[in-house]
Amino acid sequence: MRSRQLGDLDPAFVYTAFETYLLSQVCNTLITYDAKTESFLPALAHMWECSEDHRLWTFYLRKGVRFHNGRVMTSRDVQATLQRLVDVHSPSIWLYRDIERAEVAGDYCIKFVLHRPNRFFLHLFSCIRMTILPYDYNVTNTLIGTGPFQISELNEDVLKLTAFDAYYGIRPHLDQVHFWFVPDLSPNDRYYELPGTDRLSLTTGCDQTNSINYPALGCQYMLFNFHKEGIHHHPLFRQALRIVYDSVALVRDLGGNRITPANSFLPGKVQPKTGPLLLLDMLVNYCITAGTKVRR
């Protein structure tokens, strides 16, 4: 059960972890990236190759892979998936800006011609944004993919996934998975009861506590929409905001259930923090150069 309603499952716009995980169960990409071995593995494409100058990349698709509606996947679906990112104005289309064109070279072969060499190209096609979708179906109605599970029911109360018997890989052991969406009426406190104890009869006091605190990975952040004109395009404006919204000061002043300032999207990736004074000096130097008087 989940207290939060389901977010956008469209690969072109998905941005939350739970929805991204669901996409990986319903759909597939051409290749996958194995972080343990730091290598790329075949998925919908069984092999690939590139030219010596890394400007021509060719993918060879598996034969007989079917979408959940029964149609066989072809290279036309791959071409249309890339074009769809452009048509719907996906925020991630900039990742694929080096692609000059996508050429269908048969039902199971597709070539990508680039404007310039790109050795990072394989990462782009293991990305969830390039989840292969059918060219002849509107996935904004019901998401259809080639993954091990298909969506059999979706409404405001429940999401039902059913095992896809025609999946090209290993069929799931579970026949169905249900996600129920319920209102969050419970308090934020969580209680853990030991065998043979009654939580209500336990005493509380300064010398004894029955609560268990644990850190939850998460943060709040600010985004700028660079598709719109405005002062936020100027780096110094964003640096000024960094001074105003000092994460260390915010954590100290707001208090509450906060542990430490976040300076990375990845847990454990702690980097030296750029101090407000350094940014202020940069801003002052710029203003002095521009002839503006600034008081510290």
N, C-alpha and C positions, 0 to 999 in steps of 0.2 A: 504494500500500500504506500501511496505517496500523498503528501499534503499539498504539493505544488502541482498545478495543472501542467500538462504537457506543452512544451515549447515547440518552436518551428522545427519540423523534420525535413525541411527542404535542404538538400546538401549545399545549395548556393548561399544559404543564409544561416544555417545552424551554427550555434556558438557555445552551447552549454554542454557539459560533460555527459550528462545522462542521455540527452538526445543524440549526441555523437555516438555513444555506445550502442543505442538502439539502431542507428543507421548501419553500424558495422554488422549487425545481426540480420538486417533486412536486405542490405545491398553489398556490393563488392566494388573494389577498385581494380585497375589492371594489374597492379603489383602491390606487395606489402613490404613494410620495412621491419626487420627483426632487430630490435635494439640490443639484444644480448650478443648476437653475432655481428652486429653492425653491417648487415648485408640485406639486399633486396631479394624477395622471394616471389615466385610466380603466383598469380591469382587468376584473373580472367585472361591474362596474357601468359602463355606458357614459356615464351622466350622473347628476347629483344636484342637489338644491336644498334650501334651508332657509327657514324662516319668518323674518320680520323680527326676532322676538325670540330666534332661535336655539334654540328649544325643540322644533321639529318638523323632522326631517331625513328626506328622502325619497330613496331610491336606486332607479334604474331599471336592471334587470339585462339583460345581453346574452341574446338568444334563441339556443337551439341549443347552448349550452355543455354538454358532457358530462363526467361523471365517468369515471374509468378503468374502471368496471364497465359503462359504456354508458348509464347513465340520465342524462336531461337534468336539469340543475341548475335549481331554482326558488327563489323567495323563502322557501319553507318550510325549505329547507336553511340559509338565512341565519339565520332565526329560531331554528332548532334549534341552530346553532353557538353563538349567544350563550347560550342556555339551558344548553347543555352545560358552559360555563365555570362556571356556578353549581352544576350537579349534581355535577361532579367536584371541586368546591372548589379551583379553580385559584387559585394565589397572585396572579394578575393580575386577578381579578374586580373588585377595588377600582377599577380604571381605568374601569369601565363602571357605576359606582354611580349616575351621574346619569340613567341610562335607566329611565324608569318602566315602559315596555312597548314591545314590538315588534309592529307590526300588519302582517299580510299583506294587501296590497291588490291581489291578483291574483298570477298565477304569476311575473310579472317586475317586481313593484313591492313594496317594503317600506318601512314608515315607522317611525321611532323617535321616541317621545314622551319628552321629558326632564322631570325635576323642576324643573330650573333651566337658564338659558341656558349653553351651553358652546361657545365659539368654537374650542376645541381638538378638537372632535368628530371631524373628518376624520382627524386623526392616529391616533385610536383604531382606525379601520377600515382603515388601511394597516399596522397593527401585525400581526406574525406571529401573535399570539394569536387574531385574528379570521380565521385561515385557514379558508375555507369547506369544511365537511365534509358528507358525505351524512347525512341524518337517519335513514336506514333501514339503516345499516351500522355495525358495531362496529369503529372504526378502531384500537382497541387490539390487534386481531389482525394486520391488515395495513393500513398507511396508504393510503387512497384519496383522491385529489384530482382537480383539473382541470388540473394543470400539464403542461408539455411532456414530462416523463418520468414513467413509472410504475414502481413497484417490482415486478420480475419474480421476484426471489429474495432472501431475507434469512435468514441464519443466522449462527452464530458465526464463520464463516470468510469469508463474502463478502456484499456487498450489490451486487445487479445492478439497474441502471436501464435501462429500454428506452424508446425514443422513442414518444410517444403520437401515433399518426397522426391521431386525431380532435381534437387540440389546437386550440382556437379561434384561437390566434395563429399565429406562424411555426413550422413544424415544425423540430426540431433537426437539424443536419447529421449529428451522431453518432447511429448507430442504437442503440448500447449503451455504457454506462459501468460498469466493474467496480471496486469498492473491496474490496481484500483486507485482512483483519485478521490480522497476524502478530505473534508475540511480539517484544518489543523486547530483543534479545540483544546489540545493538551498544553500544559505549561512547558516552558523551556527546560525545567529541571528534569533530570532523568534519575531514576532510583534503581539500585541493584540489590536484590534480596538474597541473603545467604540461606542455605538449607537450614530449617529448624528455627528461623527467626521471624519475627513479626515486625515489619517496618514501622507500623503505627505505634507499637509499644516501646520502640527504642528511644532512649533518652537523648536529648540534645543539650549542648552546652559548650562552653569555651574549651573544656578539657576533652571533649569527644565530639567527633563529627561523623556523620554517616553519608556524607556526600563524596562523590568521586569526580574530580575535575580532569578533563582531558582536552588537549588542544585540537581544534578543528581547523583544517587547512582551508583557507579562504581569505579573500581580500576584496576591498572596494577600490575601484579605479575610475579614472576619467578618460573619456574618448573624445576625439575631435573628428568631425565629419569633413574630410578634405574634398568632398564632392561639391561643397558649398563655399562660396567666396566669404572672406572675412579676415579679421586680424589674426585669427588662430593659425594662419599659414606662416606667420612670422615666428622664427625660432625664439626670439627674445621675448615675445609675448608668453610663450609656453614656459620659458625660464622664469618669468615674473610670477606666473601661477604656481610654479614650483616653490617659490619663496613664500607666497601667501599660504598655500596649502602644504605646510611643512609637516611631513608624516610623523616625525618624532614629537613635535609639539602637539599634534592632534591626538596621538595616543596618550600623551601625558595629561592633556587638559580634559579630554572626553571621559577617560577612565572606563569603567564598565568592564565588559567581557572582552578585553583586548589585550594582546600579549606583546606584540612587537611590530614595528613598521614593516611593511612589505615592500621590497625593492626588486622582486622578481616574480614572474608567473610560475616558476618552477620551485617546489619546496627544496630547501637545502642549497639553492644557488644564491648564497649571500655575497653581495658585492660591496666594495667600499662605497659609502654614501657620499654623494656630492653635497657639501655643506651649503646652507643658504648664503653664508658670507661670500663664498666663492662666486656663486651666481649673482649676488648683488654687486660684486666688484665688476663682473662682466657687463652687467647692465649699466653701471655707473660709467665705465670706460666708453661704452657705446654712446651714451647720452652726451658725455663730454665731447666726444668726437663730432657729434651732430650739433654741438653748440647749445645744448640744453643744460640748465643749472639743476643740480640734484643735491638735496640735503640728505645726509645719512641720519 
